Amino acid sequence: MKKVILLFLLITSKNVFSQTLSFENLNKYLDYIENNNLGVGSISIFEEDKEVYQKSFGQKNIQNLNYDNNTKYHVGSVTKMITATLVFKLIENNQLKLTDKLSDFYPQIPNSEIITIKNLLEHTSGLGSYVVKDGEVWITKKVTEEEILDLIIEQGVIFQPNEKVKYSNSAYFLLTKILEKKYKKSFFRIFNTEIVNPLNLKNIASIKSDPKNIFKPYKFDNNEWSELKEEIYFPNVIGVGDIVSTSKELNVFINSLFQNRIINKETLEEMLPILNKEDWGRGIATWTFDDHIFYGHGGDTLGSHALTIYNKEDKLSISYNTNGERISKEEFVKSIVYALYNKEFKFPEIK
């Protein structure tokens, strides 16, 4: 009898959760965004490992724009979550340790003898951000790997390992090069072999795979959208911010990660931030919306932005991509979460 009651409660609680998702509110929000020219992008939502909602919006406001369901977005630093996952696959297979030193691979980097793989993953290394030079993003044109390494050395360290947390693009550049050394192949080949092919993904790729059908970035100026003329040269940010994807396939990735189809449960736990203690884990960050806790990663290029997040309790994931941003991705996704959970939210002001 107890087993019957327990089963009934489980089924009932699951149904109650499903009924709380308000796609009607979400449609109203996205229609408002499109009708008032406040953004361009796509949303995919997975529940229990299946896509339950998908919507593209704003594209009709860009003249002569060609796209389809397979058109991909630049996802920026969401790439780092994938790089971290590949590093943890090596750790899981005893080919690398969190305590291994950077000096084992790049002894010329300042503090390399005390910076660990763990420090690189969780942004506690003290290394800087090679994408910015003299206060500006300088990698909009092709540069060599040697030039990047020289700049990382020149920038030095801003603090000692474990003293604080500061986001580091340089750390993930080095992690990518370590991956390539360990696997003895290029990052895009590692990504294809370890993630893309096993998950049968068709619309996610490293830029070195030469993917096609990618959205151009746009900016809103003089009451209309125009193509952004300058963007990052993506081969300069392999493993750091080079991946392109549809919203749906970002969701397939993050669901596969949390359903232990890429790494095991114990390994995933090592990646996650410690609740109420860390905002950043080792390749995964925490995103909190009132009492709803999500894990994932965001990404920004000069013209495209992305966020993919997963709620463990509800087995709910949200992936958002935009190539025409007028509302920050953080505020945008906050409104999406509030709309889904029937919480009060405001339509953005039209300026």
N, C-alpha and C positions, 0 to 999 in steps of 0.2 A: 504493500500500500504506500509506504514511504517513497519507494522508487517511482511509482506512478505520479504522486504529488510533485516530486522533484522534477520529473520530466515535463509535467504540465507547466510548472513555474518557469522552466527554461524556455519552453516554446512560447509561453505568454510574454515573457520579458523581451524575447527577440522580436515578437510581433509589435509590442508596444514601441520598441526603438524604431522599427521600420516606419511606423505611423507618424513618428515625430519629425521625420525628414520632410521639409516643405519645399518641394520643387516649384510650387506655385509662387511662393515668395521669391525664389531664386530667379524664375523667369521674369517676374516683374522688375527685379533689380537689373538684370542684364538687358532687358528691353529698354529700360530708362537710360542705361549707359549708351546703348546704340542710338536711340532716338535723339539724344542730346549730344552726340558726338564726343563722348567722354573717354573713349578707349576702343582698342581693337585687339581681339585675342580669342582664346578658346579655353573652355573649362571641361574637364573630365572628372567624374566622381565614381569611385568604386565602393561598393558595399559587399562584404563577404566575398571579396576576390572577383567580383563581376562588375562590369560597367553598368551603372544604373542611371547615369545622366551624362549627356554630352551636348555642348552648345558652342557654336562659334558666333561672334558678335562683332559688329562694327565694320566688317569688311566691305559692306555695301556703300560705305561712306568714302571709300578710296576709289578714285576713277581708274578704270581699265586694270583692275587687280584680278589676276588669274590665280585660282587656288582650288584645292579639293580636300577631301578628308585625309589625304596622305601628305599634305604640305607641312613641312617641319619648321619649327622655331629654333633659334639659337637659345640654349638654356643656361648659358653662362656657368656660374659656379655650382649649379646642380651637378656638374661634371665631377666636382670634388667628392661627392658622396659615392660616386661610382669608383673613383680612384681609391678611396679609402676602403671600399668593399674588396677591391682587387688586392690591396695590401693585406687585408685580414684573411683572404684566401691563402696567401703565402704563410701567414702566421698559423692558421689552422692546419696547414700541411707541414708544419715544422721547418719551413724554409726561411723563416725570418722570425725575429722576436721583437716585442715592443721595446725591450731594453737594449737592442743593438744600437750602436753609436753611428752618427752621421759620418764620422771619420773613417769608418770601414769602407765608405763609398766615395766620399768627397772630403778628404782631409784638408783641402785648401780653404774650405768655408770657415769663417771665424766661429770659434766655440764648438767646432765639429766634434771635438773629443768628449764633450759633455752633453751635446744635444742628442737625444734619442729618437727613435722612430715614433714613439709615443708622443714626444714633444711636437714633432712635425705634424702628426695627425690632429692634435687637439689645440693647435695654435698657441702653444706655450714655449716655443723655441727661442723667441726673441728676434727672429729674423724678420725682415721687412717685406715690402711688396714691390717686386721688380717691375710690375706693370706701370708703375708711376716713377717718372724720372724728372727731377727739377720741378716737381709740382704738377706735372702733366702726364696723361697717358701717352706714352711714346711708342707703343707697339702697334700703331696703325699701319705701319709698313714692315716688310720682312726684315727680321734681324736674325743673327746667327745664335746658335746655342752658346757659343763662346762669349758673345757680347752679353747675353743674359747672365751667365755665370760670373763674368767680370763685374757686372753691376751688383749682383747679390753680394759678392765679396766686398765691393766698394761701400755698399750700404751698411755692412757690418751688422751689429746687434744693437737693439734698443733697450734690452734688459736681459738678465740672466735666465736660463731655463727654469721654468716653474714659478717664476716670480709673479707673473700675471698672464692674462690671456689677451692676445692681440692678433687679429685676423692676418694671416700671412699667405699671400700668393706664392712667395718664394719657397715656402715649406712644401707646397703641393707640386711645384715645378720639380723640386728635388725628389719628392716621393715618386713622381712619374718616371724620372730617370732611373731611380732605384728599381722600380718595377721592370723597366726595360732591361736593366743589367741582370736581374734575377731570372727573368723569363727568356732572355736572349732573343727578344723580338720587339717590334715597335708596339707602342701603346694601342694603336687601333687593332692590331692583330691579337693582342692579349684580350682586349674588350670583346672582339668578335668570338674568340675561342671560348672564353670563360663565361660570357653573359649573353651576347646577342644570339649566337647559334643555339645554345641549350634552351633558351626561352622562346626560340622561334620568333624573334623580333624582326620586323620589316622596316620600321620607320623611326629607328634611332641609330645614330652612327657618330663615330669620331670624324672630324673634318678630313682626316687623312684617308678616309675611305672614299673620298670624293662623292659625297651624297648630292643628290639633285632635289629639285622641288622644295626650295627653302624660302620662307618669307623674307623679304627685304624689310629693314627697319624704317619706321616713319616717325615724323615729328609733326606736331600740330602748331601751325603758325598762320596768322592772318585768316583765321577761321576756316582753314582747310588742312588736309594732310598732304605732306610732301616727303619724298624719299630722303632719308638721312644720307648725306653724301660720304661721311667718314664713319668707319666702323673699325673695330679691332681686326687686325690680320690674324685670323684664328690659328694658323699653324704656329704662331708665337705662344699659344696658351694650351698646348696639348696636355690633357690630363688635369688642367686647371680651369678651363672654361670653353673648350672647343666643341662639345657635343651638341648635336641638333636632334630634335625629337618632336613627335606629336605629344599632346597632353595625355592621350590614351596610353601610349607606350611608356611614358614616365610612370604612370600608375601601374602598369604591368611590372615594371622594374621594382617599385617600392613595395608592392604587394608580394612579389616573389622574395624580396629581401626579408620582409617581416613574417612570411610564411615558411621561412627556412629552406627555400629552394635554391639559394645561392651559397649561403654559409649556414652553419648550424646555430641553434638557439643560444648556446653558451658564447659563441663568437660574436653574435649580434649584440648580446648584453654588454660585451666589452666596448662596442662602438657607441652605445647609448650614453647620454649625459646622466649623471646621478641626480635624481630629482631633488629640488630644493637646495642643491649644492653647486651644480654646474648648469650653465646655459649651453655650453658647447661640450659635446662628447668627443669621440675620435672619428670625425667625419660626418657626424649627425648632430643637429641642433634641436633645441626644444622650442616649440611654438605654443604659447598658452593663450586661450581665449576663454576667460572666466574659468569655469571648472572643466573645460575640455582641453586636454593635453595632446598635442600632436608632435610627432618627430619627423624631421626631414631636412631639407636644404633649400635655400633660395639662390638665385643667380641673376646677375646683371651684366649686360654688355653696354656699349654706348647707346644702343637703340632698342634692345630686346630685353625682356625680364621674365623670370620664371620662379615658380614656387611649387614644390611637391612635398606633401606632408601626409602623415599616417597616424590615425588614432587607434591605439592598441585595444582599448576597451570595446569600442564599437566596430572595430575592423572596417574603418571608414578611411578612405584616402581621397585627397583633393589635389589635382594638378592643374595649375593655371599658367598659361603662356600669353605674353603680349608682345606685339611688335609695334604697338602704338600706345604709349603709356601717358595718361594725364593724371592718373591717381596711383599713388605708390602701391606696389604689389602687396605690402603689408596691410594697408588700409583696405585694399580691394578684397583680399582673402578674408580679412576680419568680417567684412560685410557678408561675404558668401557663407561663412560659418554661422553667423548670427541668423541669416535668412533660413538656412537649412534647419537649424534647431529652434525655429520659431521664437527667436529672441528679438527684442526691439532693435532696429537699426535705422539709420537715416539715409535717405537718398543724398548723394553728394551735391553740393551747391554748384550751380552753373555760373561760371565766371565769364 
